[in-house]
Amino acid sequence: RLTISAVATRAGFDYEAVESLKHAVGEACIMIIQYAHIYPQSEAELTLQCSVYSSKLTISVDYGTIDETMPHDTESHWDVMDTSLTIIRELMDEVDVDINSSQGARICITKHLR
């Protein structure tokens, strides 16, 4: 949360947007950790990546390795985590959920600078 706050503040987001980002990232981490319990992988890591652009901040939370060539479920397995996804969608401008039960999961969220 502290890292997200620092990155978002330096990118020019106001207090409310920073709080929204921190909350959304927390919910995304909860979802990924729940996914990891359902589909454990022996050598997988949870990673968080921030990408700062001139007009937006994109944060990706990943577990495992997403193989872009394999078919993906885009939200069908996430019914259990529906509340977290609803919160993230309310707080962020863009949300992309990418799931492959045999490979990994990624939640990518974007907040535009206003």
C-alpha positions in Angstrom: 0.0 0.0 0.0 2.8 2.4 0.8 4.5 1.7 -2.5 1.3 2.3 -4.5 0.7 5.5 -2.5 4.2 6.8 -3.3 4.0 5.9 -7.0 0.5 7.4 -7.4 1.4 10.6 -5.6 4.5 11.1 -7.7 2.5 10.5 -10.8 0.2 13.4 -9.8 -2.9 11.7 -8.5 -4.9 13.5 -5.8 -5.5 12.1 -2.3 -8.9 10.5 -3.2 -7.4 8.8 -6.3 -4.5 7.5 -4.3 -6.8 6.0 -1.7 -8.9 4.4 -4.5 -5.8 2.9 -6.0 -4.6 1.5 -2.7 -8.0 -0.1 -2.0 -8.3 -1.5 -5.5 -4.8 -3.0 -5.3 -5.6 -4.6 -1.9 -8.7 -6.2 -3.4 -6.7 -7.4 -6.4 -4.1 -9.0 -4.1 -6.9 -10.7 -2.1 -8.3 -12.1 -5.3 -5.0 -13.4 -6.5 -4.2 -15.0 -3.2 -7.6 -16.7 -3.2 -6.8 -17.9 -6.7 -3.4 -19.2 -5.5 -5.2 -21.4 -2.9 -7.6 -22.8 -5.5 -4.8 -23.4 -8.2 -1.5 -23.8 -6.3 1.7 -23.9 -8.3 5.0 -25.1 -7.0 7.3 -22.3 -8.3 4.9 -19.4 -8.7 5.3 -15.9 -7.2 2.9 -13.1 -6.6 4.2 -10.0 -8.4 3.0 -6.4 -8.6 4.0 -4.1 -11.4 3.3 -0.4 -11.7 3.5 1.3 -15.1 3.3 5.1 -15.1 2.3 7.0 -18.2 1.6 10.6 -18.8 -2.1 10.3 -18.3 -2.6 7.1 -16.4 -1.2 4.5 -13.9 -1.6 0.8 -14.7 -1.0 -1.8 -12.0 -0.7 -5.5 -12.7 -1.0 -8.2 -10.0 0.2 -11.6 -11.2 0.5 -15.1 -9.9 2.1 -17.8 -12.0 2.8 -17.5 -15.7 0.1 -16.5 -18.1 0.7 -18.3 -21.4 -0.9 -16.0 -24.1 -1.3 -18.9 -26.5 -3.5 -21.0 -24.2 -7.3 -20.4 -23.9 -8.3 -18.4 -20.9 -11.3 -18.0 -18.7 -11.8 -14.3 -18.2 -14.0 -14.3 -15.1 -15.9 -17.5 -14.9 -13.9 -18.8 -12.0 -14.1 -15.6 -10.0 -17.8 -15.8 -8.9 -16.5 -16.5 -5.3 -14.6 -13.3 -5.4 -17.4 -11.2 -7.0 -17.4 -8.6 -4.2 -13.7 -7.8 -4.6 -14.1 -7.5 -8.4 -17.2 -5.2 -8.0 -15.2 -2.9 -5.6 -12.3 -2.8 -8.1 -14.6 -1.9 -11.0 -16.2 0.9 -9.0 -12.8 2.4 -8.1 -10.8 2.0 -11.4 -11.3 3.3 -14.9 -10.2 0.0 -16.6 -10.1 -3.6 -15.2 -8.7 -6.6 -17.0 -8.9 -10.1 -15.5 -7.0 -12.9 -17.1 -7.2 -16.4 -15.7 -5.9 -19.7 -16.9 -6.3 -22.4 -14.2 -3.3 -24.4 -15.3 -1.0 -21.4 -15.8 -1.8 -18.4 -13.6 -3.8 -15.3 -13.1 -3.4 -11.6 -13.7 -5.5 -8.6 -12.7 -4.6 -5.4 -14.4 -6.1 -2.1 -13.2 -5.8 1.4 -14.7 -6.6 4.8 -13.2 -6.6 7.8 -15.5 -5.1 11.1 -14.3 -7.8 13.8 -14.2 
